[in-house]
Amino acid sequence: MAGMVRRNGGQVLNDFDIVTRLHSRRMATLVPPSARHPQGLIPSGQLWLPRASLSACLRGTMVRSTVGHVLTDAQRINRFPATPLCSLTWWFEGRSEALVADRPDTMPGLRSRREAYPGRWVLTGPHTRPSTSYCATPTHGMMVMFMPDALHQLTGLAPEALTDRMVDAQTVLPRDWIAMCEAVQRQPDDAARMECLETFLEPLWQACRPAQMLQTQRYGDWATHLAQRAAVSAPGRSLRQLERRIKRWAGLPLRELRGFGKAEQAFFDTIAADAAGGSVKWADVAAGAGFSDQSHLCRVTRRITGYAPQALYDGIYGDEAFWAYRVWV
């Protein structure tokens, strides 16, 4: 997912399609609140886009604070989609707990079992299933989302070993990264935290980044680029060897990465259709994103988010728990 902005002519674009506007400064950019933010839902989530020189390393940073807001128990739930990204999470006030579904084919709720997250800072690998958390008290947290191949380049960690896992960052990250986590924790506000993080990452990334990198990170384009890199990066170009390289860099096979690309395109197309003022036609969304039919779209959307397309759409515009989707709108 990524943010959408409107040009003067009314056309809605993905924010990564206009790099020069949002990445013109050497600092992270806070995406302005959407004019379409639903009434009755608190504007608690924020999206920060990385500085231009880190755009192939970081996908973005989600920040949310419910401090000072009065929430019902249901509004304390947080819904997240499956993702090919890795993430590093801080809590500055309060804490989250994982909600665990009773069955793999259901989404957890208030009555579901709760599990504490490991450690002070949590490193998360690519997730093939949606996840849900709960904040029992007012909470202020920050989730930095890394491209998995970039995290591999930066730390040597294998995304494949982190897939569908959440680990205590202090047990796996290099020592200088732990010092950075502590420094970010001590900063007075979100802008200072982003500056601290990016100042640390900048020299590391410039020293290890591949010679040819995409400057934008739409999932579909990224998957294609990984396949191209795999084909020329080392001797041996059999399909099995290429798949192994891609999985070593990204943690997931190419087929799943391309599936995320189609789902992301469907998300963009849905938001664009809604912003244009017309009704969303799921058959058109499916065709535009490259799905074989509407049923295929429904199956993939349910696998990635836990919800059918219409239910997800309704949640984004009407349920506090879907704030992590809403910050990209």
Secondary structure, DSSP 8 states (H G I E B T S, - for coil): ---EEE-TT--EEEGGG-HHHHT-SSS-EE----TT--TTS---EEEEE--GGGTTTEEEEEEEE-TT----SGGGEEEE--BS-EEEEEEEES--EEEE-SSTTS---TTSEEEE-SSSSEEE--BSS-EEEE-SS--EEEEEEE-HHHHHHHH---HHHHTT-EEEGGGTS-HHHHHHHHHHHH-SSHHHHHHHHHHHHHHHHHHH--SS--SS--HHHHHHHHHHHHHHSSS---HHHHHHHHHHHHSS-HHHHHHHHHHHHHHHHHHHHHHTTS---HHHHHHHHT-SSHHHHHHHHHHHHSS-HHHHHHHHHH-GGGHHHHTT-
